[in-house]
Amino acid sequence: MIPKKKYDNLPLGLGLGLVSPVLGFVVYGFLWSIYFDKAFSYFVEGIFLGVKDFQSSIVALSLIFNLVPFFVFLRSDRYVSGRGVLMALFIYVPLVLYLRFF
């Protein structure tokens, strides 16, 4: 029997998969605010919440940050945690589709 690796469980992957896009949103917002010399609050209130056409694109761009924990889990043979990250991605997809089409 193969021993189970530490940190190889579904709740850990799901949790990281749900949190890392939020971190991606913050990083993207700060990079945007530095580039355009605006405040982060302007990015959130004026761009993300104010312009509906940008919402789905910003959320989809934030989801790219899920690649980091996903590939870390894959490289370290923690496939169950990687499945949790993918599950979180499938939780975010209906949100992106809703923001895009409705």
Chimera marker file (.cmm) of the C-alpha trace (Angstrom):
<marker_set name="trace">
<marker id="1" x="0.000" y="0.000" z="0.000" r="1" g="1" b="0" radius="0.5"/>
<marker id="2" x="1.292" y="3.426" z="-0.935" r="1" g="1" b="0" radius="0.5"/>
<marker id="3" x="1.464" y="5.799" z="2.034" r="1" g="1" b="0" radius="0.5"/>
<marker id="4" x="-0.600" y="8.954" z="1.731" r="1" g="1" b="0" radius="0.5"/>
<marker id="5" x="1.402" y="12.149" z="1.321" r="1" g="1" b="0" radius="0.5"/>
<marker id="6" x="1.086" y="15.004" z="3.731" r="1" g="1" b="0" radius="0.5"/>
<marker id="7" x="-1.068" y="17.900" z="2.456" r="1" g="1" b="0" radius="0.5"/>
<marker id="8" x="-2.732" y="15.706" z="-0.158" r="1" g="1" b="0" radius="0.5"/>
<marker id="9" x="-6.420" y="16.160" z="0.521" r="1" g="1" b="0" radius="0.5"/>
<marker id="10" x="-9.399" y="17.636" z="-1.265" r="1" g="1" b="0" radius="0.5"/>
<marker id="11" x="-10.330" y="20.373" z="1.265" r="1" g="1" b="0" radius="0.5"/>
<marker id="12" x="-6.819" y="21.852" z="1.113" r="1" g="1" b="0" radius="0.5"/>
<marker id="13" x="-6.876" y="22.022" z="-2.683" r="1" g="1" b="0" radius="0.5"/>
<marker id="14" x="-10.410" y="23.382" z="-2.711" r="1" g="1" b="0" radius="0.5"/>
<marker id="15" x="-9.534" y="26.044" z="-0.145" r="1" g="1" b="0" radius="0.5"/>
<marker id="16" x="-6.424" y="27.151" z="-1.999" r="1" g="1" b="0" radius="0.5"/>
<marker id="17" x="-8.328" y="27.077" z="-5.269" r="1" g="1" b="0" radius="0.5"/>
<marker id="18" x="-10.972" y="29.401" z="-3.848" r="1" g="1" b="0" radius="0.5"/>
<marker id="19" x="-8.503" y="31.784" z="-2.178" r="1" g="1" b="0" radius="0.5"/>
<marker id="20" x="-5.831" y="32.126" z="-4.863" r="1" g="1" b="0" radius="0.5"/>
<marker id="21" x="-8.106" y="33.967" z="-7.377" r="1" g="1" b="0" radius="0.5"/>
<marker id="22" x="-8.895" y="36.495" z="-4.654" r="1" g="1" b="0" radius="0.5"/>
<marker id="23" x="-5.166" y="36.986" z="-4.208" r="1" g="1" b="0" radius="0.5"/>
<marker id="24" x="-4.868" y="37.222" z="-7.993" r="1" g="1" b="0" radius="0.5"/>
<marker id="25" x="-7.533" y="39.928" z="-8.048" r="1" g="1" b="0" radius="0.5"/>
<marker id="26" x="-5.650" y="41.950" z="-5.446" r="1" g="1" b="0" radius="0.5"/>
<marker id="27" x="-2.308" y="41.547" z="-7.232" r="1" g="1" b="0" radius="0.5"/>
<marker id="28" x="-3.856" y="42.445" z="-10.593" r="1" g="1" b="0" radius="0.5"/>
<marker id="29" x="-5.604" y="45.443" z="-9.041" r="1" g="1" b="0" radius="0.5"/>
<marker id="30" x="-2.405" y="46.738" z="-7.469" r="1" g="1" b="0" radius="0.5"/>
<marker id="31" x="-0.460" y="46.275" z="-10.705" r="1" g="1" b="0" radius="0.5"/>
<marker id="32" x="-3.218" y="48.066" z="-12.612" r="1" g="1" b="0" radius="0.5"/>
<marker id="33" x="-3.307" y="50.916" z="-10.116" r="1" g="1" b="0" radius="0.5"/>
<marker id="34" x="0.476" y="51.339" z="-10.252" r="1" g="1" b="0" radius="0.5"/>
<marker id="35" x="0.514" y="51.267" z="-14.059" r="1" g="1" b="0" radius="0.5"/>
<marker id="36" x="-2.300" y="53.802" z="-14.468" r="1" g="1" b="0" radius="0.5"/>
<marker id="37" x="-1.320" y="55.840" z="-11.382" r="1" g="1" b="0" radius="0.5"/>
<marker id="38" x="-4.732" y="55.449" z="-9.757" r="1" g="1" b="0" radius="0.5"/>
<marker id="39" x="-5.819" y="54.227" z="-6.329" r="1" g="1" b="0" radius="0.5"/>
<marker id="40" x="-6.676" y="50.577" z="-5.708" r="1" g="1" b="0" radius="0.5"/>
<marker id="41" x="-10.118" y="51.687" z="-4.538" r="1" g="1" b="0" radius="0.5"/>
<marker id="42" x="-10.689" y="53.257" z="-7.964" r="1" g="1" b="0" radius="0.5"/>
<marker id="43" x="-9.871" y="49.904" z="-9.569" r="1" g="1" b="0" radius="0.5"/>
<marker id="44" x="-12.390" y="48.108" z="-7.376" r="1" g="1" b="0" radius="0.5"/>
<marker id="45" x="-15.181" y="50.683" z="-7.364" r="1" g="1" b="0" radius="0.5"/>
<marker id="46" x="-14.712" y="52.436" z="-10.684" r="1" g="1" b="0" radius="0.5"/>
<marker id="47" x="-13.452" y="49.686" z="-12.959" r="1" g="1" b="0" radius="0.5"/>
<marker id="48" x="-14.555" y="46.332" z="-11.480" r="1" g="1" b="0" radius="0.5"/>
<marker id="49" x="-17.882" y="47.341" z="-9.959" r="1" g="1" b="0" radius="0.5"/>
<marker id="50" x="-18.536" y="50.343" z="-12.208" r="1" g="1" b="0" radius="0.5"/>
<marker id="51" x="-17.995" y="48.850" z="-15.683" r="1" g="1" b="0" radius="0.5"/>
<marker id="52" x="-19.948" y="45.634" z="-16.225" r="1" g="1" b="0" radius="0.5"/>
<marker id="53" x="-18.034" y="44.771" z="-19.407" r="1" g="1" b="0" radius="0.5"/>
<marker id="54" x="-14.776" y="44.374" z="-17.478" r="1" g="1" b="0" radius="0.5"/>
<marker id="55" x="-16.081" y="42.199" z="-14.631" r="1" g="1" b="0" radius="0.5"/>
<marker id="56" x="-15.895" y="38.816" z="-16.343" r="1" g="1" b="0" radius="0.5"/>
<marker id="57" x="-12.490" y="39.571" z="-17.845" r="1" g="1" b="0" radius="0.5"/>
<marker id="58" x="-11.031" y="40.614" z="-14.505" r="1" g="1" b="0" radius="0.5"/>
<marker id="59" x="-12.401" y="37.520" z="-12.735" r="1" g="1" b="0" radius="0.5"/>
<marker id="60" x="-11.129" y="35.262" z="-15.524" r="1" g="1" b="0" radius="0.5"/>
<marker id="61" x="-7.711" y="36.901" z="-15.337" r="1" g="1" b="0" radius="0.5"/>
<marker id="62" x="-7.701" y="36.407" z="-11.576" r="1" g="1" b="0" radius="0.5"/>
<marker id="63" x="-8.355" y="32.694" z="-12.076" r="1" g="1" b="0" radius="0.5"/>
<marker id="64" x="-4.945" y="32.342" z="-13.721" r="1" g="1" b="0" radius="0.5"/>
<marker id="65" x="-3.479" y="32.445" z="-10.211" r="1" g="1" b="0" radius="0.5"/>
<marker id="66" x="-4.962" y="28.970" z="-9.706" r="1" g="1" b="0" radius="0.5"/>
<marker id="67" x="-2.162" y="27.659" z="-11.907" r="1" g="1" b="0" radius="0.5"/>
<marker id="68" x="0.372" y="28.198" z="-9.121" r="1" g="1" b="0" radius="0.5"/>
<marker id="69" x="-1.106" y="25.817" z="-6.518" r="1" g="1" b="0" radius="0.5"/>
<marker id="70" x="-2.265" y="23.427" z="-9.240" r="1" g="1" b="0" radius="0.5"/>
<marker id="71" x="1.211" y="22.933" z="-10.695" r="1" g="1" b="0" radius="0.5"/>
<marker id="72" x="2.821" y="22.858" z="-7.253" r="1" g="1" b="0" radius="0.5"/>
<marker id="73" x="0.502" y="20.002" z="-6.317" r="1" g="1" b="0" radius="0.5"/>
<marker id="74" x="1.121" y="18.205" z="-9.595" r="1" g="1" b="0" radius="0.5"/>
<marker id="75" x="4.911" y="18.511" z="-9.373" r="1" g="1" b="0" radius="0.5"/>
<marker id="76" x="4.888" y="17.145" z="-5.831" r="1" g="1" b="0" radius="0.5"/>
<marker id="77" x="2.567" y="14.217" z="-6.731" r="1" g="1" b="0" radius="0.5"/>
<marker id="78" x="-0.317" y="15.523" z="-4.628" r="1" g="1" b="0" radius="0.5"/>
<marker id="79" x="-3.034" y="14.723" z="-7.118" r="1" g="1" b="0" radius="0.5"/>
<marker id="80" x="-5.981" y="14.847" z="-4.719" r="1" g="1" b="0" radius="0.5"/>
<marker id="81" x="-5.157" y="18.434" z="-3.768" r="1" g="1" b="0" radius="0.5"/>
<marker id="82" x="-4.791" y="19.233" z="-7.460" r="1" g="1" b="0" radius="0.5"/>
<marker id="83" x="-8.298" y="17.911" z="-7.992" r="1" g="1" b="0" radius="0.5"/>
<marker id="84" x="-9.493" y="20.303" z="-5.301" r="1" g="1" b="0" radius="0.5"/>
<marker id="85" x="-7.985" y="23.234" z="-7.198" r="1" g="1" b="0" radius="0.5"/>
<marker id="86" x="-9.752" y="22.075" z="-10.365" r="1" g="1" b="0" radius="0.5"/>
<marker id="87" x="-12.997" y="21.745" z="-8.422" r="1" g="1" b="0" radius="0.5"/>
<marker id="88" x="-12.638" y="25.352" z="-7.275" r="1" g="1" b="0" radius="0.5"/>
<marker id="89" x="-12.086" y="26.389" z="-10.872" r="1" g="1" b="0" radius="0.5"/>
<marker id="90" x="-15.354" y="24.718" z="-11.847" r="1" g="1" b="0" radius="0.5"/>
<marker id="91" x="-17.056" y="26.630" z="-9.032" r="1" g="1" b="0" radius="0.5"/>
<marker id="92" x="-15.829" y="29.934" z="-10.473" r="1" g="1" b="0" radius="0.5"/>
<marker id="93" x="-16.778" y="29.166" z="-14.097" r="1" g="1" b="0" radius="0.5"/>
<marker id="94" x="-20.551" y="29.770" z="-13.633" r="1" g="1" b="0" radius="0.5"/>
<marker id="95" x="-19.718" y="33.145" z="-12.046" r="1" g="1" b="0" radius="0.5"/>
<marker id="96" x="-17.630" y="34.145" z="-15.064" r="1" g="1" b="0" radius="0.5"/>
<marker id="97" x="-20.348" y="32.988" z="-17.458" r="1" g="1" b="0" radius="0.5"/>
<marker id="98" x="-23.016" y="34.870" z="-15.503" r="1" g="1" b="0" radius="0.5"/>
<marker id="99" x="-20.952" y="38.062" z="-15.491" r="1" g="1" b="0" radius="0.5"/>
<marker id="100" x="-20.215" y="37.660" z="-19.195" r="1" g="1" b="0" radius="0.5"/>
<marker id="101" x="-23.713" y="37.021" z="-20.519" r="1" g="1" b="0" radius="0.5"/>
<marker id="102" x="-26.188" y="38.509" z="-17.994" r="1" g="1" b="0" radius="0.5"/>
<link id1="1" id2="2" r="1" g="1" b="0" radius="0.2"/>
<link id1="2" id2="3" r="1" g="1" b="0" radius="0.2"/>
<link id1="3" id2="4" r="1" g="1" b="0" radius="0.2"/>
<link id1="4" id2="5" r="1" g="1" b="0" radius="0.2"/>
<link id1="5" id2="6" r="1" g="1" b="0" radius="0.2"/>
<link id1="6" id2="7" r="1" g="1" b="0" radius="0.2"/>
<link id1="7" id2="8" r="1" g="1" b="0" radius="0.2"/>
<link id1="8" id2="9" r="1" g="1" b="0" radius="0.2"/>
<link id1="9" id2="10" r="1" g="1" b="0" radius="0.2"/>
<link id1="10" id2="11" r="1" g="1" b="0" radius="0.2"/>
<link id1="11" id2="12" r="1" g="1" b="0" radius="0.2"/>
<link id1="12" id2="13" r="1" g="1" b="0" radius="0.2"/>
<link id1="13" id2="14" r="1" g="1" b="0" radius="0.2"/>
<link id1="14" id2="15" r="1" g="1" b="0" radius="0.2"/>
<link id1="15" id2="16" r="1" g="1" b="0" radius="0.2"/>
<link id1="16" id2="17" r="1" g="1" b="0" radius="0.2"/>
<link id1="17" id2="18" r="1" g="1" b="0" radius="0.2"/>
<link id1="18" id2="19" r="1" g="1" b="0" radius="0.2"/>
<link id1="19" id2="20" r="1" g="1" b="0" radius="0.2"/>
<link id1="20" id2="21" r="1" g="1" b="0" radius="0.2"/>
<link id1="21" id2="22" r="1" g="1" b="0" radius="0.2"/>
<link id1="22" id2="23" r="1" g="1" b="0" radius="0.2"/>
<link id1="23" id2="24" r="1" g="1" b="0" radius="0.2"/>
<link id1="24" id2="25" r="1" g="1" b="0" radius="0.2"/>
<link id1="25" id2="26" r="1" g="1" b="0" radius="0.2"/>
<link id1="26" id2="27" r="1" g="1" b="0" radius="0.2"/>
<link id1="27" id2="28" r="1" g="1" b="0" radius="0.2"/>
<link id1="28" id2="29" r="1" g="1" b="0" radius="0.2"/>
<link id1="29" id2="30" r="1" g="1" b="0" radius="0.2"/>
<link id1="30" id2="31" r="1" g="1" b="0" radius="0.2"/>
<link id1="31" id2="32" r="1" g="1" b="0" radius="0.2"/>
<link id1="32" id2="33" r="1" g="1" b="0" radius="0.2"/>
<link id1="33" id2="34" r="1" g="1" b="0" radius="0.2"/>
<link id1="34" id2="35" r="1" g="1" b="0" radius="0.2"/>
<link id1="35" id2="36" r="1" g="1" b="0" radius="0.2"/>
<link id1="36" id2="37" r="1" g="1" b="0" radius="0.2"/>
<link id1="37" id2="38" r="1" g="1" b="0" radius="0.2"/>
<link id1="38" id2="39" r="1" g="1" b="0" radius="0.2"/>
<link id1="39" id2="40" r="1" g="1" b="0" radius="0.2"/>
<link id1="40" id2="41" r="1" g="1" b="0" radius="0.2"/>
<link id1="41" id2="42" r="1" g="1" b="0" radius="0.2"/>
<link id1="42" id2="43" r="1" g="1" b="0" radius="0.2"/>
<link id1="43" id2="44" r="1" g="1" b="0" radius="0.2"/>
<link id1="44" id2="45" r="1" g="1" b="0" radius="0.2"/>
<link id1="45" id2="46" r="1" g="1" b="0" radius="0.2"/>
<link id1="46" id2="47" r="1" g="1" b="0" radius="0.2"/>
<link id1="47" id2="48" r="1" g="1" b="0" radius="0.2"/>
<link id1="48" id2="49" r="1" g="1" b="0" radius="0.2"/>
<link id1="49" id2="50" r="1" g="1" b="0" radius="0.2"/>
<link id1="50" id2="51" r="1" g="1" b="0" radius="0.2"/>
<link id1="51" id2="52" r="1" g="1" b="0" radius="0.2"/>
<link id1="52" id2="53" r="1" g="1" b="0" radius="0.2"/>
<link id1="53" id2="54" r="1" g="1" b="0" radius="0.2"/>
<link id1="54" id2="55" r="1" g="1" b="0" radius="0.2"/>
<link id1="55" id2="56" r="1" g="1" b="0" radius="0.2"/>
<link id1="56" id2="57" r="1" g="1" b="0" radius="0.2"/>
<link id1="57" id2="58" r="1" g="1" b="0" radius="0.2"/>
<link id1="58" id2="59" r="1" g="1" b="0" radius="0.2"/>
<link id1="59" id2="60" r="1" g="1" b="0" radius="0.2"/>
<link id1="60" id2="61" r="1" g="1" b="0" radius="0.2"/>
<link id1="61" id2="62" r="1" g="1" b="0" radius="0.2"/>
<link id1="62" id2="63" r="1" g="1" b="0" radius="0.2"/>
<link id1="63" id2="64" r="1" g="1" b="0" radius="0.2"/>
<link id1="64" id2="65" r="1" g="1" b="0" radius="0.2"/>
<link id1="65" id2="66" r="1" g="1" b="0" radius="0.2"/>
<link id1="66" id2="67" r="1" g="1" b="0" radius="0.2"/>
<link id1="67" id2="68" r="1" g="1" b="0" radius="0.2"/>
<link id1="68" id2="69" r="1" g="1" b="0" radius="0.2"/>
<link id1="69" id2="70" r="1" g="1" b="0" radius="0.2"/>
<link id1="70" id2="71" r="1" g="1" b="0" radius="0.2"/>
<link id1="71" id2="72" r="1" g="1" b="0" radius="0.2"/>
<link id1="72" id2="73" r="1" g="1" b="0" radius="0.2"/>
<link id1="73" id2="74" r="1" g="1" b="0" radius="0.2"/>
<link id1="74" id2="75" r="1" g="1" b="0" radius="0.2"/>
<link id1="75" id2="76" r="1" g="1" b="0" radius="0.2"/>
<link id1="76" id2="77" r="1" g="1" b="0" radius="0.2"/>
<link id1="77" id2="78" r="1" g="1" b="0" radius="0.2"/>
<link id1="78" id2="79" r="1" g="1" b="0" radius="0.2"/>
<link id1="79" id2="80" r="1" g="1" b="0" radius="0.2"/>
<link id1="80" id2="81" r="1" g="1" b="0" radius="0.2"/>
<link id1="81" id2="82" r="1" g="1" b="0" radius="0.2"/>
<link id1="82" id2="83" r="1" g="1" b="0" radius="0.2"/>
<link id1="83" id2="84" r="1" g="1" b="0" radius="0.2"/>
<link id1="84" id2="85" r="1" g="1" b="0" radius="0.2"/>
<link id1="85" id2="86" r="1" g="1" b="0" radius="0.2"/>
<link id1="86" id2="87" r="1" g="1" b="0" radius="0.2"/>
<link id1="87" id2="88" r="1" g="1" b="0" radius="0.2"/>
<link id1="88" id2="89" r="1" g="1" b="0" radius="0.2"/>
<link id1="89" id2="90" r="1" g="1" b="0" radius="0.2"/>
<link id1="90" id2="91" r="1" g="1" b="0" radius="0.2"/>
<link id1="91" id2="92" r="1" g="1" b="0" radius="0.2"/>
<link id1="92" id2="93" r="1" g="1" b="0" radius="0.2"/>
<link id1="93" id2="94" r="1" g="1" b="0" radius="0.2"/>
<link id1="94" id2="95" r="1" g="1" b="0" radius="0.2"/>
<link id1="95" id2="96" r="1" g="1" b="0" radius="0.2"/>
<link id1="96" id2="97" r="1" g="1" b="0" radius="0.2"/>
<link id1="97" id2="98" r="1" g="1" b="0" radius="0.2"/>
<link id1="98" id2="99" r="1" g="1" b="0" radius="0.2"/>
<link id1="99" id2="100" r="1" g="1" b="0" radius="0.2"/>
<link id1="100" id2="101" r="1" g="1" b="0" radius="0.2"/>
<link id1="101" id2="102" r="1" g="1" b="0" radius="0.2"/>
</marker_set>
